[in-house]
Amino acid sequence: TNEPKHEAMAAVRLVNKEGDVIWATTQESHGAKFRSASADVADKVVKQLIVDIDKARQGPQHSKMVP
């Protein structure tokens, strides 16, 4: 069948007032079962932001070196 393809892509950058990029992501979607590709890609952007905020709050991981 010749079904139309529904795809979406988003490149998002958060910048501070000096213009420095403080966070960026690129996400894409080929559509989801119960929502449009654009809604799916927006959801992926938000989920990535949440993951990265959680990582930043945890701080750098310090591993102990074994002698």
Beta strands, then each sheet from edge to edge (+ up, - down):
strand 1: 8-15
strand 2: 21-29
sheet 1: 1+ 2-
end
